[in-house]
Amino acid sequence: MRVRRSRIFAVVLLVVAAVCVSLLGSGAIGSGSGAGSPSEHVRAAAKKCTKKKRRKCRKKRVMPAIQASRLVPSAVKPTVYNVPKSIKSDCSVPVEGKVMAWLATVPDGSTVTFGKGGCYGQDGTITLTGRNGLVIDGQGAEFRALTLGGSHRANWRFIGGSNLVVRNMAVRGSNAEGVYDHDVEWQHGYSIEGVQGMNLSNVQARETFGDGIYLWRGASSPACGDDASSARNLTIANATLERIGRQGVAVVDAEQVKLQDSTIGPVAWANVDLETDDDCEIARHVIVQDNSFGSNGWGVIVNGGFGGDPQVGDLRVVDNVQTGPTIDTGILPPFDPCRAPVRILASGSLYRSGYTFSGNQFLAPNNAFVFRQIRTVDVSSNSVTFAQPPPMGCSSRAGVRLSDSHIVAIIGNAFSGASSVYVKDALSDGITETGNTTD
C-alpha cells in the first residue's frame, strides 16, 4: 500500500512540474513580455485600484523598474572650495597667513582651487599638517617669495597626512640666479615631510635656495627599522624645476618614490640626490624615468650619504636624457671638472644593492658610472658621450668604474670617447661585460 501511494505521489509531482515548464515557456510566468510582464501587472493593479479603496490599493502597487533606479545614489563628488577673493592674488603683499587660515576651514577630502594665473606673495611658509585626501589645484597660480625670509622657509610644507594631490601650481623663491648659499640652503620649494601618499603633477619650482622638492620624515625615528614617519608612496610627474640653489629632487628619508616626465635643471648641486643624513634614514624603492636633466654642479644622479642595506638601495633609472653638462656652480671650491654624472657611493662598512640604469643618455667629462660598495648592478643600453678633449686632470674616462662592487652586468652600452668599458679594483668581482662600444 505504501509503495502504491508513493508512486501516485511521484506521478502528481511530475504532472505539476510539466505544467510549470509549459507556463514558463509560454511566457505566463516570469517573462519579460506578454501577459506576465511587469508592465501589464502594473496596469492590472491600476485597474483594480478604481474598484477598491485607494488606501488598500497603494500597498499593492508595483513600482516600475525605471522609477526604482532613480533612488540609487550616484557617486559623491568632492566638494570644491575656491580661494576667497579677499586674499590678494597680485603678489603685492605676503598672504601665507590668510591662505593657511582659509585652508584650516576646508574639510579633508575636499578640492581647493586658487585663482587662475594668480600670484600669491609670501614672506613665510604655507604649512599643512596632518591633512588627508586634500586636492590642491593651483590652476596655474604662482606662490612667490617677496623677501629673503628665514633659513628654513619653504614655499609649501606638508607634514604628515595622506593621499594628497598638488597640481597646476608654481612656486618661486628669492634666489634669482639659482646659486648656492649655505646660510639659506634649507629654503625648499615643496617640503614633503612624512606624508603617506602624495601626487605632485604639473608643478614648478624656480629660484629656490634649497631643493626644488624635498622628501623627508615627519618626525624623528627612534630606531633603525622604525620608518613609520618616513615619507612614502610619492609620485612627481610633469614637474619643472629650474634655477635651484641646491638639489632638484632630494630623497633624504623616503621610499616608494617615482619621478617621471619632468624637466630638472639648471641646479647648483645634483638633479636628483638620494642622500640620507644617518644610517637609519631610508632612501629606497625609487624610480627615475623619462626625465630631462639640465646642467648641474654635482652630477645627475648622486646617491651618497649614510646607510646601506636595507635602508638604502633599489634604484631604477630608465630612459632619461641629460641635456646640460656638469659645470662650476661655485660649490665645494675648487671646482672638480671630473665629476661623473652617476655616482653611487656607500660608506663605512655598509653595502647597497639593486641598482638599474638602462636606456639613458648622459654626458661625461671623466667616468660615466661610479659605484663603490654596491651589489647587484645593471648598466645596460645606455648612451654616454664623453667630453672632447678631456678636461684637465680627467684621466680615467671609463664607462663604469667599480670599487669593492659585486655582481655587475655591463651590457650593450655606447660609451662614445671612453678609454675603456670599465675599470675595477681588486675587491670587485662578478662582472659581466658584453656588447659595449667605446667608439
N, C-alpha and C positions, 0 to 999 in steps of 0.2 A: 504493500500500500504506500509506504514511504517512497519507494522508487517511482511509483506512478505519479505521485504528487510532484516530485522533483522534476520529472520530465515535463509535466504540464507547465510548471513554473518557468522552466527554461524556454519552452515554446512561446510563452507570453512575452518574456524578455526579448526574444528575437523579433517578434512582431512589433513591439514598441520601438525597438532600435531601427527597424526598417522604415517605420512611419517617420521617425525623426530625420533619418537620412533623406527621405523623399521631400520633406518640408524644407530642409536646408538647401537642397539642390534647386528647388523651385523658387527660392528667394523669399519664402514666407517667414523664415526665422533668420535673424542676424544679417540680412542682406543690406547692401548699401543702396539699393533701388527697389522699386516695386512696392507691394502692399506693406512690407515690413520695414521700410526705410524710416530713419529718424524724422525726416521732414513730414511724412504722412502721419506718423504718430503725433507730432506736434499739432497738425491740422485737425486730427480727430479729437485731440484733447480740447482744442479751442471750441469745436462744435458742441462738445458736451458741456462746456462752461456756460453756454447760453441757456441750458436747461436746468442747471444746478445752481446752488448758491455759490457766489463767487468766492467766499471765504474758504470753502472746502476745495473749490476748484484750483485755487492758487497753489495748494500743496502738491497738486498732481501735474502741474505744468512742467514740461521738459525744456530746459534751456538749450537753445541752438548752440552748436559747437562753435560757430564763429563769434557768438557773443561771449561764451565762456573764455575764449582765448584772450579776450581783451582784459581779463582780470589778471593774467600772468604778468608780474612786474618785469620791466625792462632793466637792462644793466644800468647801474647808477654811475653817472659821470662825476668826476671830482669837481668840487666847487672851485670856480676861478675868482681870484681876488686881484683887482687891478690896483696898482700903486696910487695912493691918494694924490690928487692934483696939488695939494698943499705942500708936498715935498718937491722942492725945486729941482728941475732937470736940465739946468743950463750950466752946471759946474761953476756957478758964481759963489757958492758958499759950501762948506762941508755939511753933509746931511746924513752921515752914518748913524748918528743917534736917532734921528727920526725914522730912518729905514728900519733899524732894529726894533724900535718901539712898535712900528706897524706890523712887522713880521711876528712879533710876540702875540699879536691878536689873531693871527691866522692859525686855524687848527691843523694838526698833522693830516696828511692825506689830501691836501689841497694843492692847487696850482696858483702861483703868484706870477704876475706879469708886470714888467716895467715899461715905461714909455718908449715907443718905437724911435730908435735913434737918439734917445735922450742921453744926457751926460750928468752923472751924479758925483758931486765933489766929495772928497774925503780928506780928513786930517788923521783919523784913527782907523780902526779895524771894524768891519762888519762881521760880527761873530754870531754863529748859530750853534747852540749846544743841545744835544740830545733830541734832535728833530727826526721824525720818521715819515717816510712816504711823501715828502715835500718835493714839488716840482717848481723850479725857479726858472722862468723863461725871461731872459733879458730883452728879447725882441730887438736885438742889435744895440742895446744901450751900453754905454761905457761907464765904468766906475774909475774915477781919476783922482790920484793923489794931488792935492793942491799945495802941500807943504812937504818939507823933508821928512817930518814925522819921527817917531821913536825908533829905536834899533830893531824892535820886533814887530813893528806894524806889518800887517798883511792887508791886502785889499779885502779879501774874504777869508774867514777862518771857520771851518766846520769841525766841531768837537763831538765825538760820539754820534749816536743816532744811526739810522739805517735807511737803505733804499731811497737815496736822494738822487735827484736829477737836476743838473745845472746845464742850461743850453742857451745858445744865441746871446752870449754875453762877452764883453771885453773888459779887461782891467788894464790900468796904466799906472806905473809908479812914477817916481820923481828922478829917475836916472836916465836922462835923455840920450846919453851916449852909450849906455849899456856897459859901463866899466865896473870893475870890481872894487869894492870899498869894504874893508874888514869891519869897520865900525857899524855898518848898517846891512851886513850881508844876510840878515835874517828877515828882511822885508820881502816876503814872498807874494806872488800874485794870488794863488789859491793854496791855502794851507789846509790840508785834509788830515785830520788827526783822530785816529781810532774809529773812523766811520766804517760800518759794516754794510757795504753795498752802495756804490755810487756810480753814476754815469755822467761824464762831462762830454758834451758834444757841441761842436761848433763854438768853442770858447777860444778867447785870445788873451794873451798876456804880453805886455810890452814895457820896456824901460823900468824893470824892477831891479832893485839892488840885490835881492835874494833870488830864489829859484822861481821859475815860472809856475811850476806845480810841485808842491812839496808833500810827500806822503810819509806820515809818522804815526806814532801811537797816541792814544788819548789819555793815557795815564801810565805811570811807571810800573813796569812788570817786576814782581817781587823775586822771580827766579827764572832761570833758563827753562824754556818749555812752557811757561805760563804766558801765552801770547794772546789772550782774550782781548786785550786793549789795543793790539796792533790793527792797523787799517787793512781791509781785505775786500776782495770782490770789487775791484775798481776798473772801470773802462774809460779811457781817454781817446776820443775819436774826433777827427777833423779839427784838431787844435792848431793854432798858430802862436808860436812863442818866439819872440824876436827881441834883440837888444836887451838880453837878460844878463844881469851882472854876476850871476853865479851859474847854477846848473839849469838846463832846460826843464827836465823832469828829474827829481831826486827821490829815490826809493830808499828811505832810511830805516823804516820799521813797518813793512807792509808785505803782503803776499796776494797771490792771485790777481795780478795787475796785467792789464792789456793796454798797450799804446799802439794806435793804428791810424793810418791815413792822415798823419799830421805833418806839419812843417815846423822844424825847430832850428833856429839859428838866424843870425849870429848870437853866440853865447860866449861869456868870458871864460867859463870852465868847460864842462862836458855837456854834450847834447843830452845824454842820458847817463845818470850816475846812480849806481847801486852801492851805497856806502853806509854800512851800519857803524854806529858810534861805539858799540861794545859787543862782546861775544854773545850776548843774549838777545839782541835785536834781530829781526828777521828781514831778509830780502830774498824771496824765493818765489818760484812759480810765476815767472814774469815772461810775457810775450811782447816783443817789439817787432811790428810787422807793417810793411808798406808805408814807411815814412820817408820824408826828405829832410836831410840834415845839412844845415849850412855851416859856416865857419865856426871854429871853436878855438879855445886856448889850451885845452887839456886832453881832448880826444872825443870820439863819437860815442862809444860805449865803454864805460870805465866801471869796473867792479873791484874796488879796493876795500879799504876799511878793515873792520874786525870780523871775527866769526868764521865758522866753517859748517860742514855738515852737522846736523840737518837744518841749521838756522839760515844758511846762505847757499844758494845754488838753484838749479833748474831754471835756466835762462834760455829762451829761444829768440833768436834774432834772424828774421827772414824777410827777404825781398825789400830791403831798404836801399836808399841811394844817398850817398854823400855828395853834395854839390859844392861845398866850400872847404878849403884846407884848414889844417891846424896852423894858427898864426900867433904872433906875440900879442897877447892881450894885457900884458903887464902883471900877470900873476906869477908868483914864485920866481922873482928875478934871480939870476939872469935867465933869459928865455932859453929853453931847451928845444932846438929845432927838430929833434929826432923822435918826438913822441908818437907812438903808434896809434892809429885810430881805434883799435880794440885792445884793451888791457884788462886781463882777469887775474888778479893778484891776491892770493891768500897769504896770510902772515902767521908768524909763530910756528907752531907745530900742527896747525889745523889744515885740512884739505877741503876742497869743494868739488862738487860733481854735477854732471848733467848740463853741459853747455852745447848748444847747437847754433851754428852760423851758416846759413845757406841762402844762396841766390842774392847776396848783397853786392853793392858796388861801393868800394872805398877808395880813398886817396891816401897814399902812404909816403912819408918822407924817408922812412927807415924800414923797420919791420912793420908788417901789417897786423898780425895777431900775436899777442904776447900772453903766455899762460905760465903761471907759477903755482905749483902745488894744486893742480887741477886734475881730476879724474873724469873719464868718460866724456870726451870732446869730439864733436863732429864739425869739421870745417869742409864744406862741400859746395861746389858750383858757384863760388864767389868770383868776382872780377875786381882786381886791385890794380890801380895804376900808380906806379912809383915815380916820384918826382925826378925830373932830369934837368940839369945834373943833380947829383946827390947833394943835399945841404952839407955844409962844412961839419965834419965830425961824425956823420952818419955812415958807418962803415959796414954794418951787419947786413941790412937790406934783404932779410929773409921773408918768405911768405908767412911762415909760422916760426916763432921762437919759443922753445919749451925749456922750462926749468922744473925739475922734480915733478913732472907731469906724466900721466899714465893712461893707456887705452885711448889713443888719439887717432882718429881717421881723418886723413887729408886727401880729398878725392875730387878730381875734376875742376880744380880752380885755375884761373888765369891770373898769374902774378906778373903783370907786364913791367919789365925792367928790374925784376928782383935778381939778386945774385944766386939765390938758391930757393928751393921749395920750402925747406925747413932746416933749422939747426936745433940741436938739443944738447943738454949736459949729460953727464954720466949717470945721473939718477933717473932720467926719463926712460920709459920703455913702453912696449906695446903700441908702437907707431905703425899705422898702415898708410902707405902713400902710393897713389896711382892716378894716372890721367891728368896730371897737373902740367902747366906750362909756365915758362919764365920769359918768353919772347916779348 
